Structures are given as structure tokens and as C-alpha cells.
Amino acid sequence: MGVSDEVLVARFKEGDESSFKELVERYQSRVYSIVLAMLGDKNDADDLSQEVFLKVYRFIHQFKGRSKFFTWLYRLTINTCISARNRKKRNNQILLSQSFKKDFTPIDTLQNDAKSPIEILQNRELEKKIKLALDSLSDGLKEVFVLREIEDLSYKQLSRILHCPEGTVKSRLFRAREELKKKLMPYIDEL
């Protein structure tokens, strides 16, 4: 990885623009994945990912180093997603889910392994059902699920990012999995 996040942040605060560029390069794909998973729209994910890094640029002085940089960045990303979703709700716009993770491997694998047009259609239908089920989760459950299952963060990291005890993280993740299972089981039983 080279230079630590903390060193890059300190250098950027001192005016070294290249350090900011390195932070962006280091985290932009992870931020994009989170935004895409939270909002489900590639165009929104592009725009909001840029918005997240603009906020980092403007508010880096507020980062005091009490947590790791990525913890602060993930919290900023989640808050930006929630704000964007609330803006869309206020404007009565409908979110169209196109994909909830760039290069989402399980679905891609299903599609690549499909042997007939019927299997391809079934896999696409399953992908739609997964996205709809994920979109139906509350923000609190969705953010825990996305950060744990898609971003593969530890319970400890989630606890710091979400400002809650690990037990709360585990119970939210359990509830998210149960809700997803309940919503997806009827469809999976049909296959």
C-alpha cells in the first residue's frame, strides 16, 4: 500500500494536492461500490462518488484522526447516500436499480455459467429480485449489509463507522439477512 492514509491526510492538510489524489485513487472504487449498492443507479453512483470526494476535499480539516481515515470516509459516504436518497424521495423520483455492485460476481457467475436462454432469463430475474429486496431494506439495515457482505468489513470496523456497539451491528446484519431471506425464499423455491 505504501504511504499510510494518516500520512497522506497530514500531507494533504499541509497543502500537498498529490496526497489527496492518492487517497482518491486508493478509495474511489470502494466508495463507488458502496454508493452503487446503496442507490442502485450507475449514474447516481458516479455523481455521488464525486460528491463524496468533494466533501472529503472540503472537510478534511474536520477529520481529527480519532478513527482511521477509511472509517471517516465510509461514514461520509453512507451519510451522502442517505441524504441523496432522502432528496429523491422528497422529489418523488423513482429509483431504478440497474446494478448494486460493479462487477457483482455471483450474478455474473450465474449468467456466465448459464447454458440456455431460459437459464439466462431466470438468472436475470433472480438478479432483479435481489436488487429489489436489497432496495426494500431500511437505510440502517442496508448499510450494514452492504458494508459487511459486499465490502467485507469486520464487525469492529462497522462498529466504528456506524458509531454503535458490535452487538448492534450483528443484530442489524441478522435482521437484514432475515428480511432478504424472507423476500427471496419464495422465488428461490420456484427455481
Backbone as CSV, one residue per row, in Angstrom:
resi,resn,N_x,N_y,N_z,CA_x,CA_y,CA_z,C_x,C_y,C_z
1,MET,0.830,-1.192,0.000,0.000,0.000,0.000,0.868,1.248,0.000
2,GLY,2.068,1.190,0.521,2.940,2.351,0.522,2.686,3.242,1.713
3,VAL,2.472,4.509,1.429,2.275,5.517,2.466,0.912,5.316,3.131
4,SER,0.867,5.439,4.450,-0.388,5.231,5.184,-1.379,6.358,4.909
5,ASP,-2.649,6.056,5.148,-3.702,7.062,4.991,-3.432,8.272,5.878
6,GLU,-3.004,8.007,7.099,-2.771,9.087,8.062,-1.704,10.055,7.555
7,VAL,-0.644,9.510,6.962,0.425,10.357,6.415,-0.108,11.159,5.233
8,LEU,-0.872,10.508,4.362,-1.442,11.215,3.207,-2.382,12.333,3.651
9,VAL,-3.202,12.060,4.658,-4.119,13.082,5.172,-3.329,14.254,5.734
10,ALA,-2.303,13.962,6.519,-1.479,15.030,7.107,-0.823,15.864,6.015
11,ARG,-0.301,15.199,4.996,0.337,15.928,3.885,-0.678,16.793,3.143
12,PHE,-1.877,16.230,2.923,-2.905,16.997,2.227,-3.317,18.218,3.034
13,LYS,-3.459,18.048,4.336,-3.811,19.184,5.195,-2.748,20.275,5.131
14,GLU,-1.511,19.881,4.826,-0.416,20.849,4.698,-0.330,21.434,3.291
15,GLY,-1.235,21.008,2.394,-1.286,21.598,1.069,-0.778,20.727,-0.061
16,ASP,-0.416,19.492,0.199,0.088,18.589,-0.838,-1.088,17.961,-1.590
17,GLU,-1.409,18.522,-2.757,-2.554,18.063,-3.553,-2.372,16.628,-4.048
18,SER,-1.144,16.221,-4.292,-0.916,14.861,-4.791,-1.324,13.813,-3.752
19,SER,-1.272,14.168,-2.483,-1.704,13.238,-1.432,-3.211,13.005,-1.511
20,PHE,-3.959,14.061,-1.817,-5.404,13.905,-1.987,-5.686,12.998,-3.177
21,LYS,-4.958,13.219,-4.265,-5.135,12.396,-5.462,-4.886,10.924,-5.135
22,GLU,-3.876,10.651,-4.334,-3.568,9.273,-3.956,-4.681,8.665,-3.091
23,LEU,-5.248,9.462,-2.196,-6.373,8.978,-1.381,-7.575,8.637,-2.264
24,VAL,-7.838,9.495,-3.242,-8.951,9.247,-4.163,-8.705,7.948,-4.926
25,GLU,-7.504,7.797,-5.472,-7.191,6.583,-6.230,-7.293,5.337,-5.355
26,ARG,-6.920,5.466,-4.119,-6.932,4.334,-3.188,-8.360,3.890,-2.862
27,TYR,-9.292,4.838,-2.770,-10.632,4.513,-2.264,-11.774,4.701,-3.256
28,GLN,-11.514,5.210,-4.447,-12.643,5.539,-5.310,-13.460,4.318,-5.725
29,SER,-12.847,3.188,-5.968,-13.651,2.029,-6.369,-14.493,1.511,-5.201
30,ARG,-13.971,1.581,-3.987,-14.742,1.126,-2.824,-15.901,2.082,-2.540
31,VAL,-15.645,3.377,-2.657,-16.718,4.362,-2.464,-17.792,4.157,-3.530
32,TYR,-17.371,3.977,-4.774,-18.316,3.751,-5.866,-19.180,2.518,-5.584
33,SER,-18.553,1.433,-5.142,-19.294,0.198,-4.847,-20.340,0.416,-3.766
34,ILE,-19.973,1.149,-2.735,-20.921,1.414,-1.651,-22.078,2.268,-2.154
35,VAL,-21.758,3.328,-2.879,-22.804,4.223,-3.391,-23.727,3.459,-4.339
36,LEU,-23.149,2.661,-5.213,-23.959,1.890,-6.157,-24.852,0.895,-5.423
37,ALA,-24.307,0.259,-4.415,-25.107,-0.693,-3.636,-26.219,0.010,-2.868
38,MET,-25.957,1.196,-2.372,-26.962,1.930,-1.595,-28.045,2.531,-2.489
39,LEU,-27.670,3.012,-3.683,-28.632,3.729,-4.521,-29.118,2.936,-5.723
40,GLY,-28.303,2.004,-6.213,-28.738,1.132,-7.289,-28.728,1.722,-8.680
41,ASP,-28.134,2.877,-8.872,-28.125,3.512,-10.185,-26.702,3.941,-10.519
42,LYS,-26.207,3.508,-11.675,-24.813,3.789,-12.044,-24.545,5.288,-12.207
43,ASN,-25.485,6.005,-12.818,-25.284,7.449,-12.997,-25.235,8.166,-11.654
44,ASP,-26.161,7.798,-10.773,-26.153,8.380,-9.427,-24.868,8.016,-8.696
45,ALA,-24.409,6.790,-8.884,-23.185,6.342,-8.210,-21.982,7.147,-8.684
46,ASP,-21.917,7.424,-9.982,-20.819,8.256,-10.500,-20.859,9.645,-9.870
47,ASP,-22.043,10.258,-9.907,-22.191,11.616,-9.377,-21.918,11.674,-7.876
48,LEU,-22.507,10.745,-7.144,-22.360,10.773,-5.689,-20.949,10.417,-5.243
49,SER,-20.275,9.549,-5.977,-18.879,9.237,-5.642,-18.034,10.501,-5.746
50,GLN,-18.274,11.271,-6.799,-17.561,12.547,-6.940,-17.930,13.493,-5.804
51,GLU,-19.204,13.523,-5.461,-19.654,14.385,-4.366,-18.975,14.005,-3.052
52,VAL,-18.828,12.710,-2.805,-18.152,12.250,-1.584,-16.731,12.801,-1.542
53,PHE,-16.006,12.693,-2.640,-14.614,13.155,-2.629,-14.508,14.679,-2.609
54,LEU,-15.515,15.367,-3.141,-15.545,16.826,-2.979,-15.721,17.186,-1.510
55,LYS,-16.565,16.425,-0.821,-16.749,16.662,0.614,-15.469,16.354,1.379
56,VAL,-14.785,15.293,0.998,-13.504,14.980,1.639,-12.560,16.162,1.454
57,TYR,-12.488,16.673,0.238,-11.598,17.794,-0.071,-11.949,19.018,0.779
58,ARG,-13.241,19.311,0.874,-13.672,20.499,1.612,-13.607,20.337,3.124
59,PHE,-13.848,19.126,3.615,-13.993,18.940,5.061,-12.885,18.124,5.715
60,ILE,-11.795,17.900,5.001,-10.713,17.089,5.567,-10.185,17.696,6.867
61,HIS,-10.270,19.012,6.992,-9.792,19.659,8.221,-10.605,19.219,9.440
62,GLN,-11.833,18.710,9.207,-12.660,18.230,10.319,-12.265,16.826,10.773
63,PHE,-11.473,16.146,9.960,-11.007,14.814,10.341,-9.895,14.982,11.367
64,LYS,-10.170,14.524,12.584,-9.237,14.726,13.701,-8.317,13.538,13.929
65,GLY,-8.532,12.439,13.229,-7.668,11.281,13.387,-8.020,10.397,14.570
66,ARG,-9.191,10.594,15.169,-9.608,9.742,16.290,-10.004,8.349,15.813
67,SER,-10.296,8.231,14.540,-10.585,6.935,13.924,-9.704,6.834,12.683
68,LYS,-9.743,5.698,12.027,-8.984,5.562,10.788,-9.662,6.408,9.706
69,PHE,-8.881,6.829,8.725,-9.411,7.650,7.646,-10.557,6.939,6.926
70,PHE,-10.371,5.639,6.598,-11.432,4.953,5.851,-12.716,4.860,6.654
71,THR,-12.635,4.819,7.979,-13.837,4.821,8.818,-14.592,6.131,8.615
72,TRP,-13.863,7.227,8.661,-14.452,8.552,8.443,-15.020,8.647,7.025
73,LEU,-14.267,8.158,6.047,-14.691,8.205,4.649,-15.954,7.373,4.430
74,TYR,-16.021,6.178,4.994,-17.206,5.342,4.836,-18.426,5.991,5.472
75,ARG,-18.251,6.579,6.639,-19.373,7.252,7.295,-19.846,8.419,6.431
76,LEU,-18.911,9.175,5.879,-19.243,10.282,4.985,-19.984,9.753,3.752
77,THR,-19.536,8.631,3.226,-20.174,8.021,2.054,-21.604,7.595,2.367
78,ILE,-21.783,6.909,3.479,-23.125,6.455,3.875,-24.047,7.653,4.096
79,ASN,-23.567,8.672,4.794,-24.390,9.866,5.038,-24.759,10.561,3.735
80,THR,-23.822,10.624,2.798,-24.093,11.243,1.499,-25.156,10.443,0.750
81,CYS,-25.086,9.130,0.817,-26.093,8.270,0.173,-27.471,8.475,0.789
82,ILE,-27.519,8.519,2.094,-28.807,8.703,2.779,-29.401,10.065,2.425
83,SER,-28.578,11.099,2.396,-29.061,12.433,2.015,-29.587,12.434,0.586
84,ALA,-28.867,11.789,-0.312,-29.295,11.737,-1.712,-30.609,10.975,-1.845
85,ARG,-30.724,9.877,-1.131,-31.961,9.096,-1.182,-33.131,9.919,-0.644
86,ASN,-32.901,10.637,0.439,-33.961,11.476,1.005,-34.356,12.590,0.042
87,ARG,-33.374,13.174,-0.651,-33.688,14.204,-1.654,-34.568,13.620,-2.747
88,LYS,-34.232,12.422,-3.195,-35.028,11.787,-4.252,-36.446,11.487,-3.774
89,LYS,-36.559,11.036,-2.539,-37.895,10.750,-2.002,-38.723,12.021,-1.946
90,ARG,-38.088,13.116,-1.509,-38.817,14.389,-1.427,-39.265,14.840,-2.804
91,ASN,-38.491,14.536,-3.812,-38.833,14.938,-5.177,-39.715,13.912,-5.880
92,ASN,-40.103,12.861,-5.137,-40.966,11.800,-5.679,-40.399,11.144,-6.930
93,GLN,-39.088,11.012,-6.978,-38.473,10.321,-8.102,-38.352,8.846,-7.772
94,ILE,-38.457,8.024,-8.770,-38.353,6.583,-8.568,-36.927,6.148,-8.876
95,LEU,-36.341,5.387,-7.936,-35.006,4.841,-8.171,-35.131,3.574,-9.014
96,LEU,-34.404,3.544,-10.099,-34.382,2.345,-10.923,-33.078,1.608,-10.653
97,SER,-33.185,0.419,-10.167,-31.986,-0.358,-9.850,-31.439,-0.986,-11.125
98,GLN,-30.208,-0.655,-11.438,-29.572,-1.249,-12.601,-28.523,-2.266,-12.189
99,SER,-27.873,-1.964,-11.063,-26.851,-2.886,-10.589,-26.488,-2.437,-9.199
100,PHE,-26.251,-3.343,-8.271,-25.914,-2.877,-6.931,-24.456,-3.092,-6.599
101,LYS,-23.702,-3.576,-7.517,-22.256,-3.627,-7.305,-21.593,-3.778,-8.654
102,LYS,-20.602,-2.975,-8.881,-19.826,-3.073,-10.102,-19.198,-4.461,-10.134
103,ASP,-19.369,-5.132,-11.267,-18.805,-6.476,-11.421,-19.277,-7.425,-10.326
104,PHE,-20.553,-7.426,-10.031,-21.086,-8.271,-8.957,-20.915,-9.734,-9.345
105,THR,-19.988,-10.376,-8.739,-19.528,-11.699,-9.122,-20.591,-12.795,-9.102
106,PRO,-21.391,-12.954,-8.017,-22.334,-14.067,-8.019,-23.299,-14.048,-9.203
107,ILE,-23.827,-12.881,-9.539,-24.768,-12.807,-10.657,-24.028,-13.019,-11.964
108,ASP,-22.872,-12.373,-12.108,-22.082,-12.563,-13.320,-21.748,-14.036,-13.502
109,THR,-21.408,-14.694,-12.429,-21.073,-16.108,-12.494,-22.286,-16.907,-12.944
110,LEU,-23.444,-16.586,-12.379,-24.662,-17.273,-12.797,-24.901,-17.084,-14.290
111,GLN,-24.748,-15.842,-14.772,-25.001,-15.562,-16.176,-23.969,-16.241,-17.070
112,ASN,-22.720,-16.239,-16.653,-21.674,-16.846,-17.463,-21.799,-18.361,-17.503
113,ASP,-22.312,-18.967,-16.442,-22.435,-20.414,-16.387,-23.747,-20.911,-16.994
114,ALA,-24.647,-20.003,-17.303,-25.938,-20.399,-17.845,-25.739,-21.076,-19.195
115,LYS,-26.525,-22.136,-19.421,-26.337,-22.910,-20.632,-27.462,-22.708,-21.645
116,SER,-28.563,-22.147,-21.219,-29.679,-21.971,-22.135,-30.283,-20.582,-21.950
117,PRO,-31.037,-20.127,-22.941,-31.701,-18.826,-22.803,-32.639,-18.772,-21.594
118,ILE,-33.271,-19.891,-21.264,-34.167,-19.922,-20.099,-33.376,-19.688,-18.823
119,GLU,-32.206,-20.330,-18.716,-31.367,-20.128,-17.530,-30.883,-18.686,-17.434
120,ILE,-30.547,-18.103,-18.573,-30.110,-16.703,-18.587,-31.244,-15.810,-18.089
121,LEU,-32.458,-16.039,-18.573,-33.607,-15.246,-18.130,-33.882,-15.448,-16.645
122,GLN,-33.791,-16.681,-16.173,-34.004,-16.948,-14.749,-32.962,-16.221,-13.904
123,ASN,-31.725,-16.216,-14.363,-30.664,-15.543,-13.615,-30.861,-14.033,-13.599
124,ARG,-31.313,-13.481,-14.708,-31.597,-12.040,-14.743,-32.756,-11.702,-13.812
125,GLU,-33.744,-12.568,-13.799,-34.887,-12.362,-12.909,-34.445,-12.434,-11.449
126,LEU,-33.576,-13.385,-11.138,-33.045,-13.506,-9.778,-32.263,-12.249,-9.398
127,GLU,-31.467,-11.736,-10.331,-30.708,-10.512,-10.066,-31.656,-9.356,-9.749
128,LYS,-32.737,-9.232,-10.517,-33.722,-8.173,-10.253,-34.346,-8.338,-8.876
129,LYS,-34.680,-9.571,-8.527,-35.293,-9.838,-7.218,-34.325,-9.480,-6.088
130,ILE,-33.049,-9.807,-6.261,-32.046,-9.484,-5.239,-31.946,-7.976,-5.070
131,LYS,-31.908,-7.261,-6.183,-31.805,-5.799,-6.116,-33.040,-5.185,-5.459
132,LEU,-34.215,-5.675,-5.833,-35.443,-5.155,-5.221,-35.476,-5.442,-3.727
133,ALA,-35.072,-6.638,-3.353,-35.049,-6.993,-1.928,-34.062,-6.112,-1.176
134,LEU,-32.904,-5.884,-1.755,-31.895,-5.034,-1.118,-32.405,-3.601,-0.996
135,ASP,-33.054,-3.115,-2.051,-33.592,-1.750,-2.019,-34.720,-1.593,-1.004
136,SER,-35.384,-2.690,-0.664,-36.501,-2.604,0.277,-36.041,-2.516,1.736
137,LEU,-34.769,-2.795,1.994,-34.258,-2.705,3.364,-34.214,-1.254,3.820
138,SER,-34.389,-1.039,5.100,-34.229,0.314,5.647,-32.768,0.725,5.485
139,ASP,-32.507,2.025,5.542,-31.136,2.511,5.378,-30.182,1.856,6.369
140,GLY,-30.600,1.738,7.615,-29.737,1.170,8.645,-29.360,-0.273,8.364
141,LEU,-30.325,-1.066,7.914,-30.049,-2.467,7.606,-29.255,-2.598,6.312
142,LYS,-29.597,-1.775,5.340,-28.918,-1.855,4.050,-27.446,-1.479,4.187
143,GLU,-27.148,-0.421,4.943,-25.753,-0.004,5.067,-24.924,-1.071,5.768
144,VAL,-25.477,-1.717,6.784,-24.747,-2.796,7.464,-24.512,-3.955,6.500
145,PHE,-25.548,-4.339,5.766,-25.427,-5.458,4.829,-24.398,-5.157,3.741
146,VAL,-24.484,-3.979,3.153,-23.562,-3.606,2.078,-22.119,-3.588,2.578
147,LEU,-21.893,-2.945,3.713,-20.523,-2.824,4.216,-19.956,-4.168,4.664
148,ARG,-20.793,-5.043,5.183,-20.303,-6.347,5.656,-20.195,-7.354,4.508
149,GLU,-21.259,-7.514,3.747,-21.312,-8.578,2.745,-20.672,-8.204,1.414
150,ILE,-20.736,-6.950,1.039,-20.168,-6.544,-0.248,-18.768,-5.974,-0.063
151,GLU,-18.599,-5.113,0.927,-17.282,-4.516,1.184,-16.421,-5.379,2.107
152,ASP,-17.008,-6.381,2.728,-16.292,-7.345,3.569,-15.566,-6.700,4.749
153,LEU,-16.214,-5.707,5.366,-15.631,-5.073,6.547,-15.914,-5.924,7.782
154,SER,-15.046,-5.825,8.765,-15.217,-6.585,10.004,-16.298,-5.929,10.871
155,TYR,-16.767,-6.684,11.870,-17.747,-6.132,12.808,-17.154,-4.938,13.550
156,LYS,-15.896,-5.034,13.878,-15.225,-3.943,14.591,-15.188,-2.677,13.728
157,GLN,-14.844,-2.830,12.451,-14.825,-1.683,11.543,-16.224,-1.093,11.399
158,LEU,-17.219,-1.961,11.245,-18.599,-1.484,11.130,-19.026,-0.735,12.378
159,SER,-18.632,-1.229,13.519,-18.964,-0.581,14.784,-18.424,0.844,14.817
160,ARG,-17.200,1.019,14.369,-16.598,2.362,14.354,-17.273,3.258,13.319
161,ILE,-17.522,2.724,12.142,-18.131,3.520,11.071,-19.547,3.960,11.442
162,LEU,-20.307,3.042,12.024,-21.715,3.305,12.312,-21.952,3.872,13.707
163,HIS,-20.884,4.014,14.475,-20.969,4.575,15.831,-21.963,3.810,16.703
164,CYS,-21.832,2.494,16.712,-22.691,1.671,17.559,-21.914,0.433,18.001
165,PRO,-22.358,-0.225,19.064,-21.657,-1.416,19.550,-21.675,-2.556,18.520
166,GLU,-20.681,-3.439,18.613,-20.613,-4.582,17.702,-21.873,-5.437,17.787
167,GLY,-22.441,-5.564,18.976,-23.672,-6.338,19.136,-24.812,-5.770,18.306
168,THR,-24.891,-4.450,18.238,-25.917,-3.795,17.427,-25.670,-4.072,15.951
169,VAL,-24.408,-4.016,15.545,-24.048,-4.318,14.156,-24.498,-5.737,13.813
170,LYS,-24.184,-6.683,14.692,-24.544,-8.083,14.441,-26.055,-8.275,14.375
171,SER,-26.786,-7.604,15.251,-28.246,-7.768,15.226,-28.844,-7.127,13.973
172,ARG,-28.308,-5.984,13.546,-28.799,-5.362,12.303,-28.505,-6.260,11.105
173,LEU,-27.304,-6.837,11.084,-26.942,-7.726,9.985,-27.849,-8.958,9.981
174,PHE,-28.120,-9.500,11.149,-29.025,-10.645,11.258,-30.403,-10.282,10.709
175,ARG,-30.925,-9.115,11.124,-32.247,-8.679,10.648,-32.246,-8.467,9.136
176,ALA,-31.167,-7.878,8.610,-31.072,-7.659,7.161,-31.089,-8.993,6.422
177,ARG,-30.307,-9.943,6.899,-30.270,-11.265,6.259,-31.634,-11.949,6.331
178,GLU,-32.289,-11.847,7.480,-33.607,-12.469,7.645,-34.626,-11.844,6.694
179,GLU,-34.612,-10.514,6.589,-35.549,-9.848,5.673,-35.283,-10.250,4.229
180,LEU,-34.003,-10.296,3.859,-33.657,-10.692,2.491,-34.062,-12.140,2.231
181,LYS,-33.810,-12.999,3.200,-34.179,-14.412,3.052,-35.689,-14.549,2.869
182,LYS,-36.448,-13.810,3.680,-37.909,-13.863,3.612,-38.404,-13.399,2.237
183,LYS,-37.788,-12.355,1.712,-38.222,-11.806,0.430,-37.776,-12.670,-0.747
184,LEU,-36.632,-13.325,-0.621,-36.085,-14.078,-1.749,-36.465,-15.561,-1.745
185,MET,-36.806,-16.106,-0.597,-37.079,-17.541,-0.494,-38.189,-18.012,-1.437
186,PRO,-39.315,-17.306,-1.549,-40.353,-17.780,-2.472,-39.844,-17.894,-3.911
187,TYR,-39.025,-16.958,-4.315,-38.513,-17.004,-5.679,-37.495,-18.130,-5.841
188,ILE,-36.628,-18.292,-4.866,-35.599,-19.331,-4.943,-36.253,-20.712,-4.939
189,ASP,-37.336,-20.872,-4.177,-38.053,-22.150,-4.152,-38.637,-22.504,-5.521
190,GLU,-38.958,-21.479,-6.328,-39.509,-21.714,-7.662,-38.465,-22.279,-8.617
191,LEU,-37.195,-21.966,-8.373,-36.140,-22.375,-9.317,-35.894,-23.839,-9.312
